[in-house]
């Protein structure tokens, strides 16, 4: 089971033996070393002061304001199987998650922390899907398999104006061979306003290389009355010009619903877990769609867009001026093209 076995998942093969070494990094074992957990000493005023060595003496860390902390650094080959994080909501948009593969200078993942886990608008939302779970109260879980060959590095930057205490995390991984056909995991955040003249929001562009698109998480600030979800998700593949190869029939259709949703839901591959409509506030929406059973393959490039489109009074489609944010998830062979500059904290602040 060496090599390809690193990517085998599910109950169907859970009984199979594999040539792997299981490891985990957390505040209690910062290096993931074998036999390296629970070695922190309790401070005299800590909650563990009466328990001593080997107990719960360092369950979390503090990330100073303006600083970047390395959560995990691992020599390969191997695969990250699970990431768990919990922290206060003020960190959801102000903290940036970055992941680097095999010593690369620019990250393959660069996303505000909450948005990576399908919690846009810096709002806690319960999500019950296959690769992303968010459980009460704010337990972030990622099960995206992330193979690497030489090195993996996960960092979090605190761009908030205060220190962030109580940052809990765990990274579960396996040291194992990685097959040559295994691609690297990527995720990219974008945010912007649509207009009536140009209602197309760019979810992903500028990707170069061979790979497959595996997911979209979307945050939507609705600034118009009425129904907002008639826009089409479009995928332009490998030289497509004005017209896409893959075109959906509407926003609620792409995210697996129908007829204006009318309710929230969270399912293994798609969901609309967030619909917030408070008095005197504009509506907020959060959605996700995982292309796990239907990955979108590309040989050398991909571009993805979402239209902001609603209904006008006379039952005609109406382009909308709304604010959208997105996370695109995909796998590709490295090297990857440069990401657009991430909006600063003010530029991505929730409304």
N, C-alpha and C positions, 0 to 999 in steps of 0.2 A: 504493500500500500504506500510505499515511498513515492514522493513526487505528486502524482495526480491525486493521491489520497488526501492531500492538504486541502483540496477544494471540495471534498465529498461531505455533504451535510444531510441531515434529516433522519427521521426514525427508520427509514428504509435500510440504512447502512450503519446504524448506531452500534450494532453488535460486532462489526468488523474490527479486527486489530489493525493498528497503524504504527509505523515507525516514526514516532513523534515524541517530543518532550514538552509537557504542559508547563507553562509559566504564567505568572501574573505580577503586574506592577501596580502598586498603590502607595498611599502615604505610609503604610505599615511595612512595605517592602519596595523602596524606591527604585532598586536596580533589578528587581525580578530574580534575584539570585536564588539558587537552590538552597533551601534551609535559611533563607535570609529574612523571613517575615517575623513580625512581632518582637523586634529587638530594641525598639525605642524605649527610653527611660521616661518615666512619668515625672513631671514637674511637681513641686511640693504643693502647688495650689490647683493642680489639674484634677479632673473628674476621676482619674485613675490613681491618684496619690496613695490610696489605701490598698491598691492591688499589686503594684510592683511590676517587674520585668515579665514580659510574655503576655500581658493583658492589653486592653485597648488603650494604648498610651499615645498613639499618633494617628488618629483616624482621618485627619484632613490637613490641609495646608492653608496658608494665607498667601495671596498673590498681591504684592505691593502695587500701588497705583503707578501706571506708566511702565510697568515691567512685563517681561515675557518669561514664563516659567516652562521648563521642559518637563512634561508629565512622564514621558517614556522615551527611552532610547535603547534600541535593540540591534544587535548584530545578527545578520541573517545567515542562511536563508530561513524563512519562516512565514507565518501568516497570522495577522491579528484577527481574532475571531469575535471579540466582544469588547465594547467600550461602555462603561457606566460612569455617569457624572451626575452630581446634584449640587445645586448652588442657588442662591437667591435670585429672584426674577430680575433684579437690577443688572445682573451680569448677562442676561440673554442676548441683548444687542450690543452691549458695551465690551464684551470679551470676544476675542477672535480665536477660533480654532484653526490651527494649521498642521498639516501632515506632509512630511518630506520622505521621499523614497530614495534609497541607494546614494545618499550624499548629494542630492541635487541642491542647487542654490536657491531655486524658487519652489514654493510649495505646490503640491498636487491637490491639496485641499486648503481652501481659504474661505471660511464661512463664519459669520457671527454664531456664537455658540448655540443659542436657542433655535435659530433658523435651521441649523444642520439637523436638529432633532424635531423638525416639523412644528416648531413653536414660534411662528412669526409674531410681529407686533409686540415683542417682549411680554407675551402673555402665556401663562401656563395652560397647556391643553393636553388632555388625555388622548394618547394615540395607541391603537392596538393593531399593528401591522407586522408583516413578516420581518423586514430588516430594521425597522425603527419602532420601539415601544417607549411611551412616556406614561409612567404609572404614578399613582398618588404617593406623595405630593411633589411632583416634579422630578421623578427618577428617570433620567435620560438613559436610554439603552440603544446601542447600535450593534446589529449583527451582520453588517456588510462584511464579507470576507475581504481581507486586504493583504494579499501576498506581497512579499518583498524578497529580494535575493541577497543583498549585501547589508542593508541598513534601513531602519525605520526610526523616525523621530516625530514625536507629537508634542506640540507646544500650545500654550494658551497665553494670549496677551491681554492684560488688563488695561483698557483705554479709559476706564472710569476715573473720576476725580478722587476716589477714596480707595483705600486698601480693601481687598476682598477676602474676608476671613471665611471660614467654614466652606472651603472648596473641597468636596469629596470626589474621589475618582478611583477607577480600577480599569486596567487594560489587561485582558486575558488573551494570550497568544500561544502559538505552538512553534517550536523550533523543528523544522522539517524541510525536506527538499521541495522545491517549487518547479513544476513542469515548465518547459520552455514556452508553451503557448499561453501561459497565464499572464494576463494583462494587469496593469496597475490601476488602483482605484483613484478617482478624481471627483472633486465636488467644488462648485464655483457659485458664488453669490452675486446677484445683480439686483438693482433697485432703480426705479425711475417712474416718471409720469408719462402717461399716454395723453394724446390730444385728439380732438375731433378731426384734425387734419391728418394725424398719423396715430391711429389707435393700436399699432403693433408694438408690443413690448418684446424686446429681445431677451430670451431666456439663456441662450448660449450661442456663441459665435467665435470664430477664429481658431477652432480646434483643428489641429493638423496631426495626421497619423491614422493608424488603423485601430478600430475599436468598436465599442457598442454602448449605446445610451441606455441607462437602466432606471432613471427616475427623475421626477419633477416634484418639488415642493413649492407651493405658491402661497404668498400672503397678498391679500387684496384689500385696499382701503377704498370703499365705495363712496364717491362724492356726488352721485346722481341718484334721484329717486327711482324706484321701480326695479325691474329685473335687470341684472347686470351681466348674465352669463351666456350670451349668445356667441361670443367670440370663438374662433377656431384655433386650435393648436396645430402648428405646421412644422414639418421637419424637411429641411432642404439637404439633400445628400449628394456628395461626390460630384460637384459641378452643376447642380441644379441652378437655374437662373431665376427668372421671375416667378416660376411656379414650383411648388414643392412636390416631392414624391409621396409624402404621407401628409394627409390633411384630415383632421377630425371634423365633426359636424357641429360642435358647440362645446362650451366650457364644461357644463355639467355632464355632457356625454364623454368627454375625454377623461374626466375623473370618475367615471363609472356610474353616475346617477342619471336621472331623467326628469323632464318636466319641472324644471326650476327647483329641484331638490325638495324643498319644503320641510326638510329635516336634516339633522346631522347624522353622520355614521362614520365608523372606523372599521375597515376590513383588512384582510391580509395584504392585498395588492393595491388598494386605492381607498380614498376616504375624503370626507368633508367634515373633519372633527370640530371645526370652529366656525360658529356663526354668532357674532356678538352684535346686538342691536339694542343699545341703551338709550333712554330718553335724552334728547338734545345732543346726541352724538351720532356721527356717521357710522354706518355698518362696517364691520371688519369680518373678513373671511380667511380661513386657512384650509388648504387642500393638499393632497398628495396623490401621486400615481407612480407605481413601481412597474417598470418594464422587465420583470423577472421571467415571466413565462413568454414574453414577447419582446426580447431585446431588439433595439433598432441598430442594425449593423451598418457601419460605414468603412470604406476602404482608405480614404485620405482626408475627408473633412465632413463636418456636420454643422448645421445652423438650425436653431429652434426658436420659434416665436409664438406668442400668445396674443390674440386680439382682445381688446376691451370693447365689447359690443353689447348694447342693450336694445330695448324696445322703445320706440317713439310713440306718441299718443295715437297716431293713425296706423299702428301695427306695422310700422316700417323699422328696419334695423337702424340703430342710432350709435355712431361712434361715441365713446365715452372719454372723459377726462378723469382718469382715476390714477391712484398710485399703486404700483405693483412691486413686489419683491419676490425673488425666486432663488431656489437652489437647484442646480442641475447636477445630476450624478451620472458618471459614466466610467467605463474602463477603457484604457487604451495602452498601446505600446509607447514607451518613452523613447525620445524626449517629448514633452508636451510644449505647446506654444505658450507664450507669455499670457498671463491673465490680465484683464483690465484692472486698473487701480481700484482697490476697494474703497468705497465711500468712507469718509471719516465718521467719527461717532455722531457728530452733528448732522451729517448728511444722511445717515441711516436711522436717526432717532425716530422712535415710534410716534405717530400722531395721536 
